Amino acid sequence: MPISPDTEAGSTPARDAAIFEALLGDADAQLVYEGLDRLREQKVEALRVIRTEGVQAGSRPFEPRDFGIPQIDCLLKRLGADPAQDASVLPER
């Protein structure tokens, strides 16, 4: 379901998390948080491997945004989850 800009403007992480947990229940919401966290870990690892191998996206090196890592971070933050422990992801080369 699309969210209108007016709805997003009034959003706060605490409010969004409360709505999210009310929709799913605490246990299911926790599973989603854990799933997103695990997905992020896998993508960070994939980016590390790609960089180690020297693979590039055309003429440029792959970046976290190519793997959706910043988008996952934003979603987790919006849902009120704790920030990722490796928030720096990997330094750009």
C-alpha positions in Angstrom: 0.0 0.0 0.0 1.6 3.4 -1.0 2.1 5.9 1.7 1.2 9.5 1.0 3.9 12.2 1.6 1.7 13.7 4.3 1.7 10.4 6.2 5.5 10.1 5.9 6.1 13.7 7.0 4.4 12.9 10.4 6.3 9.6 10.9 8.7 9.0 13.7 10.6 5.8 14.3 8.8 5.2 17.6 5.4 5.8 16.0 6.2 3.6 12.9 7.5 0.8 15.2 4.4 0.9 17.3 2.1 0.7 14.2 4.3 -2.0 12.7 4.2 -4.1 15.9 0.5 -3.5 16.3 -0.1 -4.9 12.8 2.1 -7.9 13.2 2.3 -8.6 16.9 5.6 -8.5 18.9 6.8 -12.0 17.9 6.2 -11.5 14.1 7.7 -8.0 14.2 10.8 -9.4 15.9 11.1 -12.0 13.1 11.0 -9.3 10.5 13.6 -7.2 12.3 15.9 -10.3 12.5 15.2 -11.1 8.9 16.2 -7.6 7.7 19.3 -7.6 9.9 20.3 -11.0 8.5 19.7 -9.8 5.0 21.8 -6.8 5.6 24.6 -9.0 7.0 24.5 -11.2 3.9 24.6 -8.1 1.6 27.5 -6.6 3.5 29.4 -9.9 3.1 28.6 -10.1 -0.6 29.9 -6.6 -1.1 33.1 -7.5 0.8 33.6 -10.5 -1.5 32.9 -8.6 -4.6 35.4 -5.9 -3.6 38.0 -8.5 -2.7 37.6 -10.1 -6.1 38.0 -6.7 -7.8 34.6 -7.0 -9.6 33.2 -3.7 -10.8 29.9 -2.3 -11.9 30.9 -1.2 -15.4 33.7 1.3 -14.9 33.1 1.9 -11.1 33.5 -0.2 -8.0 30.3 -1.6 -6.4 29.0 0.5 -3.6 26.7 -0.3 -0.6 23.8 1.3 -2.5 24.2 -1.2 -5.3 23.2 -3.9 -2.7 20.5 -1.9 -1.0 22.3 -1.7 2.3 21.5 2.0 3.0 17.8 1.3 2.2 17.8 -1.6 4.7 19.4 0.7 7.3 16.7 3.4 6.7 13.9 0.8 7.0 15.3 -0.6 10.2 15.8 2.9 11.6 12.3 3.8 10.6 10.9 0.7 12.3 12.8 1.6 15.5 15.4 -1.2 15.3 18.8 -0.7 16.8 21.4 0.5 14.3 23.6 -2.1 12.7 26.9 -2.7 14.5 28.9 -2.2 11.3 27.1 1.0 10.3 30.2 2.1 8.3 29.7 -1.0 6.0 33.0 -1.0 4.2 35.2 2.0 3.3 35.0 2.9 -0.4 38.0 2.1 -2.5 
